[in-house]
């Protein structure tokens, strides 16, 4: 998986900072993540969910709304409705530069934005929310004690998420005019509602209201023992897994992502990925193998190295060749063939351990098969063998 930093223009022209989490292979589909109120693309729910999806083949774009995180703009100049337009702008940018999003995910107030924007993003095949309020005006509860100051001064500065944010009169007036029943029922997309029954920030009743107003197909799933911000390790990943398996029912694979691998036994094809400096994958036969280099050789050790695969191929080939010989000679007492292969400079050392009740004649027959494997013949290397 690779996380790519990108920027794109908001609905008002601000440059929005974003991260596109990409799989190591061709994405099955693209998703868009809308983060929580006063949060950023680096909050646990946003970052961990997006990365989990990328690791399982779904590319996911997460971004900071204007005035938050690393994006341009002032939070005091924004509103719920503006952020909905920003979400549409993100979808359009993704479509223009990569592929149109098929999945829209929103957390908390970002979930309410997803519900509002979902009907206006035609490429979507599904929408999922996590801890979303039914009424976006629920956000006011974060600063309810400051409402009178807004009335008096047209704005107030509050501390949310460890930073000072300006709440404007326009922000509150926009929230007051929003009627969730007017758009949730018009979503017309498969909807997955994830919510924790112990959520102390947005109560479970919000999920129930969304479910009642939404049209089918819709699902409401409980996130057991999960806090609102999903700070507990594994919480966001669990939610991501639920979304992924549900979304698989609606996904339309991107071109090339589901092509079968059928190169034949004697063909291998290597490709580069951007997860690390040397990461990649090799298609061989009908299988795909991910590769990297060890840290001492400049890689990140995220997958097997080519040398490890080579030694593994020799060990496996030797094991199979000896078992083939046992079948040919009807040696039924062979229980296991342990093959240890190691590289010492330019020499490959191979130690074969035959396990079972074998007489000397049987051991000699099996030992004769050690050097007869196809992989060894292809290597043409100097191999020092030990049979025990």
matplotlib code that plots the C-alpha trace (Angstrom):
import matplotlib.pyplot as plt

x = [0.0, 1.2, -0.1, 0.2, -0.1, -2.2, -4.0, -7.2, -9.4, -12.4, -15.8, -14.7, -11.2, -9.2, -6.4, -7.4, -4.7, -5.5, -4.1, -4.8, -4.2, -3.5, -3.2, -0.1, -2.0, -4.7, -7.5, -10.7, -12.5, -12.0, -13.6, -13.9, -13.8, -15.4, -13.9, -15.6, -16.4, -13.3, -11.2, -8.8, -7.8, -5.4, -8.0, -8.0, -11.3, -10.2, -6.6, -7.0, -10.2, -8.7, -5.4, -7.3, -9.3, -6.2, -4.5, -7.5, -7.7, -9.9, -8.1, -9.4, -9.1, -9.3, -8.9, -9.0, -12.0, -11.2, -9.6, -8.8, -5.7, -3.4, -6.0, -6.3, -9.2, -10.7, -13.1, -15.2, -16.0, -17.3, -20.6, -22.1, -23.5, -20.2, -18.5, -21.1, -20.0, -16.4, -17.2, -18.6, -15.5, -13.4, -15.4, -15.0, -11.3, -10.9, -12.9, -10.8, -7.4, -7.9, -11.4, -14.8, -15.5, -17.9, -18.0, -18.5, -17.8, -18.5, -17.6, -19.7, -20.7, -18.8, -21.3, -24.1, -22.3, -22.0, -25.8, -26.4, -23.9, -24.4, -27.4, -25.5, -22.5, -23.7, -20.7, -21.5, -22.6, -22.8, -22.6, -21.5, -21.7, -19.9, -21.3, -23.2, -25.9, -29.3, -29.5, -26.3, -27.4, -26.2, -22.8, -24.0, -23.9, -20.1, -20.4, -24.0, -22.8, -21.4, -24.5, -25.4, -22.0, -22.6, -25.9, -24.2, -20.9, -21.8, -19.1, -17.3, -14.0, -14.2, -11.6, -12.4, -10.0, -7.2, -7.4, -9.3, -12.0, -14.3, -18.0, -19.9, -23.6, -23.7, -22.5, -25.4, -28.0, -27.0, -27.4, -30.8, -32.1, -31.1, -33.8, -32.3, -35.6, -35.6, -32.4, -31.9, -34.9, -33.7, -30.3, -31.3, -27.9, -27.2, -26.6, -24.7, -25.1, -22.4, -22.9, -21.8, -24.4, -22.0, -21.4, -21.5, -21.1, -23.8, -26.4, -27.5, -30.9, -29.4, -28.6, -32.1, -33.6, -31.4, -32.4, -36.1, -36.0, -33.6, -34.8, -33.8, -31.3, -30.1, -28.3, -27.8, -24.8, -23.7, -20.1, -19.8, -17.5, -16.3, -16.0, -17.1, -13.7, -12.6, -9.4, -9.2, -6.8, -8.5, -11.9, -11.5, -10.1, -13.1, -15.4, -13.4, -13.7, -17.5, -17.7, -15.5, -17.4, -20.7, -19.4, -18.3, -21.9, -22.2, -18.7, -18.0, -14.3, -12.1, -10.7, -7.8, -8.3, -10.0, -8.2, -7.3, -3.5, -2.8, 0.8, 1.6, 4.0, 7.1, 6.4, 6.9, 6.2, 7.4, 5.8, 6.9, 4.7, 5.3, 4.8, 8.6, 11.7, 12.0, 8.5, 6.7, 4.8, 5.5, 2.8, 3.9, 1.7, -1.7, -0.4, 0.7, 3.7, 4.6, 8.3, 10.6, 14.2, 15.4, 16.2, 19.9, 19.6, 17.7, 14.1, 11.5, 11.2, 7.4, 7.5, 9.8, 13.0, 13.8, 16.7, 14.3, 11.9, 14.7, 15.9, 12.3, 11.7, 14.7, 13.6, 10.1, 11.3, 13.6, 10.9, 8.5, 11.1, 12.0, 8.3, 7.9, 10.7, 9.1, 5.9, 7.8, 9.7, 6.6, 8.4, 5.3, 7.2, 8.5, 6.6, 8.2, 11.0, 12.6, 14.7, 16.9, 18.4, 20.8, 23.1, 26.8, 28.5, 28.2, 27.4, 23.9, 23.9, 21.1, 20.4, 17.7, 16.3, 14.3, 11.8, 10.4, 11.4, 13.7, 16.2, 19.6, 18.4, 15.4, 17.5, 19.9, 17.0, 15.6, 19.1, 19.6, 16.6, 17.9, 19.8, 17.3, 14.9, 13.9, 14.8, 18.3, 18.8, 17.6, 19.9, 23.1, 24.6, 27.2, 25.1, 26.6, 24.3, 23.9, 21.5, 20.8]
y = [0.0, 3.5, 6.8, 9.6, 13.3, 15.3, 18.7, 19.7, 22.8, 23.1, 24.3, 27.8, 27.6, 26.7, 24.2, 21.2, 18.8, 15.2, 11.7, 8.9, 5.5, 3.2, -0.6, -2.3, -3.6, -2.1, -0.9, -2.8, 0.5, 4.0, 5.3, 8.8, 9.5, 12.4, 13.1, 14.2, 17.7, 19.7, 16.7, 16.0, 13.2, 12.0, 11.1, 7.4, 6.8, 8.4, 7.2, 3.7, 2.9, 4.2, 2.3, -0.9, -0.6, 0.1, -2.9, -4.9, -3.5, -0.3, 3.0, 5.7, 9.5, 11.3, 15.1, 18.0, 20.4, 24.1, 25.6, 22.2, 20.1, 21.3, 22.8, 26.4, 28.6, 29.7, 27.5, 30.5, 31.0, 27.5, 25.8, 22.3, 23.1, 24.3, 21.1, 19.1, 20.9, 20.2, 16.5, 16.7, 18.6, 15.8, 13.2, 15.2, 15.5, 11.8, 11.0, 13.4, 12.2, 8.5, 7.0, 8.0, 6.9, 4.0, 4.2, 7.2, 6.8, 9.5, 9.6, 11.6, 14.9, 13.8, 11.0, 13.5, 15.2, 11.9, 11.4, 14.8, 14.6, 11.0, 11.5, 14.1, 11.9, 9.6, 7.3, 6.0, 2.5, 2.6, 4.9, 4.0, 6.1, 5.6, 7.3, 9.8, 12.2, 12.1, 15.9, 17.8, 20.5, 17.9, 19.5, 22.5, 20.4, 20.7, 24.4, 24.8, 27.0, 29.6, 30.1, 33.3, 34.8, 34.0, 35.9, 38.9, 39.0, 37.1, 34.7, 32.9, 31.1, 27.7, 25.0, 21.7, 18.9, 20.8, 23.8, 27.2, 27.4, 30.3, 29.5, 32.0, 33.0, 31.9, 28.4, 28.1, 29.5, 27.0, 24.1, 25.4, 25.3, 21.7, 19.1, 15.6, 14.0, 16.0, 14.2, 10.9, 9.4, 10.5, 8.9, 5.9, 4.2, 1.1, 2.4, 0.9, 2.5, 1.7, 2.9, 2.0, 1.5, 3.0, 6.2, 9.1, 11.8, 10.8, 8.5, 5.3, 6.9, 8.8, 5.6, 4.4, 7.6, 7.4, 3.8, 4.6, 7.4, 5.8, 3.6, 0.0, -1.5, -0.4, -2.1, -1.0, -2.7, -2.3, -1.4, -3.2, -1.5, 1.2, 4.8, 7.7, 8.7, 5.1, 5.6, 2.1, 0.1, -2.1, -0.3, 1.5, -1.5, -3.6, -1.0, -1.0, -4.8, -4.6, -1.9, -3.8, -7.1, -5.3, -3.2, -6.3, -6.9, -3.7, -3.1, -2.8, -3.8, -1.2, -2.4, -4.8, -5.2, -8.6, -10.0, -13.6, -14.4, -17.2, -16.9, -20.6, -22.4, -21.3, -17.6, -14.9, -11.2, -8.6, -5.2, -2.2, -0.7, 2.6, 1.3, 1.3, 2.0, -1.6, -3.1, -4.9, -8.0, -11.0, -12.8, -16.4, -19.1, -18.3, -16.7, -13.3, -12.9, -9.5, -8.7, -6.2, -6.0, -6.5, -3.4, -4.0, -3.9, -0.7, -2.0, -2.0, -5.8, -5.6, -8.9, -11.7, -10.7, -12.2, -14.2, -15.6, -16.7, -18.3, -20.3, -21.1, -22.4, -24.7, -26.0, -26.7, -28.3, -30.6, -31.6, -32.5, -34.4, -36.6, -37.4, -38.2, -40.7, -42.2, -42.8, -44.3, -46.7, -47.4, -46.2, -45.7, -45.2, -41.7, -39.3, -36.0, -34.4, -31.4, -29.2, -26.4, -24.1, -21.3, -19.0, -18.7, -16.3, -17.8, -21.3, -22.7, -25.1, -27.6, -30.0, -32.7, -34.6, -37.7, -38.5, -42.0, -45.6, -46.1, -48.8, -48.0, -49.0, -46.7, -43.8, -44.3, -44.3, -41.1, -39.4, -40.0, -37.9, -34.8, -33.3, -34.1, -31.2, -28.8, -25.7, -26.9, -27.6, -24.1, -22.5, -24.0, -23.0, -24.6, -26.5, -28.2, -31.0, -32.8, -35.7, -36.9]
z = [0.0, -0.8, 0.6, -2.0, -0.9, -3.4, -3.6, -5.4, -5.4, -3.1, -4.3, -3.3, -4.9, -1.8, -2.2, -0.1, 1.2, 0.6, 0.8, -1.7, -0.2, -3.1, -3.2, -4.5, -7.5, -9.8, -7.5, -7.6, -7.1, -5.7, -2.5, -0.9, 2.8, 4.6, 8.0, 11.3, 12.5, 13.3, 12.5, 9.6, 7.2, 9.9, 12.5, 13.4, 11.7, 8.4, 8.2, 9.5, 7.5, 4.3, 4.7, 5.5, 2.4, 0.3, 1.7, 0.4, -3.0, -2.7, -3.3, -0.9, -1.0, 2.3, 2.5, 5.0, 4.7, 4.3, 7.4, 8.9, 8.9, 6.1, 3.8, 2.9, 4.0, 7.3, 9.1, 10.1, 6.4, 5.9, 6.4, 6.2, 2.8, 1.5, 2.8, 0.9, -2.2, -1.3, -1.2, -4.7, -5.8, -4.4, -6.3, -9.5, -9.0, -8.3, -11.5, -13.6, -12.3, -11.4, -11.6, -10.4, -6.8, -6.3, -2.5, -0.2, 3.5, 6.1, 9.8, 12.3, 10.8, 7.7, 7.5, 7.5, 4.6, 2.8, 3.1, 1.7, -1.2, -2.1, -4.4, -6.4, -7.2, -10.0, -10.0, -6.5, -6.1, -2.2, 0.8, 4.3, 7.5, 10.8, 14.0, 11.8, 13.3, 11.8, 12.0, 11.1, 13.7, 16.2, 15.8, 17.8, 20.9, 20.8, 21.7, 22.9, 25.8, 23.3, 21.2, 23.0, 22.1, 18.5, 18.6, 20.2, 18.1, 14.9, 15.7, 18.6, 19.0, 20.5, 21.2, 19.4, 18.9, 20.5, 18.2, 18.2, 15.6, 14.7, 14.6, 12.6, 12.6, 8.9, 10.0, 12.5, 10.2, 7.5, 9.9, 11.1, 7.5, 6.8, 6.9, 6.8, 5.8, 2.6, 1.2, 3.1, 1.5, -2.0, -1.7, -3.8, -3.1, -1.1, 2.5, 5.3, 8.7, 11.3, 14.8, 18.3, 21.0, 23.5, 21.5, 23.9, 21.3, 18.8, 20.3, 18.6, 18.1, 15.2, 13.4, 14.0, 12.5, 9.5, 8.9, 9.2, 6.7, 4.2, 1.3, 0.7, 0.2, 3.7, 6.6, 10.2, 12.0, 15.6, 16.3, 19.6, 22.2, 19.8, 20.9, 18.7, 17.5, 17.0, 18.9, 20.3, 18.2, 15.7, 15.8, 12.5, 10.9, 12.1, 10.6, 7.4, 7.1, 7.5, 4.8, 2.5, 2.6, 2.3, -0.6, -2.5, -3.3, -5.3, -6.7, -10.4, -10.7, -12.4, -15.8, -15.3, -11.6, -11.8, -14.9, -14.2, -14.0, -16.5, -17.7, -17.7, -15.5, -17.5, -17.5, -14.9, -15.1, -12.6, -12.0, -9.8, -7.0, -5.1, -1.6, -1.1, -3.1, -4.4, -3.8, -6.6, -7.5, -9.7, -11.6, -12.1, -13.6, -12.1, -8.8, -7.7, -5.3, -3.6, -3.3, -1.7, -0.5, 3.0, 5.0, 4.8, 1.0, 0.9, 1.1, 3.8, 4.1, 3.5, 1.4, 0.4, -1.4, -4.8, -3.2, -0.6, -3.3, -5.3, -2.2, -1.4, -4.9, -4.7, -1.2, -2.5, -5.7, -3.8, -1.4, -4.2, -6.2, -3.3, -2.6, -6.3, -6.0, -2.9, -4.9, -7.8, -5.5, -3.4, -0.2, 2.0, 5.3, 4.3, 6.7, 5.8, 3.8, 5.5, 3.2, 4.6, 1.9, 2.7, 0.7, 1.7, -0.5, -4.0, -2.8, -2.0, 0.9, 1.0, 3.9, 3.4, 6.3, 5.5, 8.3, 8.7, 9.2, 6.2, 5.5, 3.9, 0.4, 0.6, 1.8, -1.1, -3.6, -2.2, -1.9, -5.6, -6.3, -4.4, -7.3, -10.0, -9.6, -12.3, -10.4, -9.8, -13.4, -14.3, -11.7, -12.9, -9.6, -7.4, -4.8, -1.8, -0.7, 2.6, 3.0, 6.5]

ax = plt.figure().add_subplot(projection="3d")
ax.plot(x, y, z, "-o")
ax.set_aspect("equal")
plt.show()
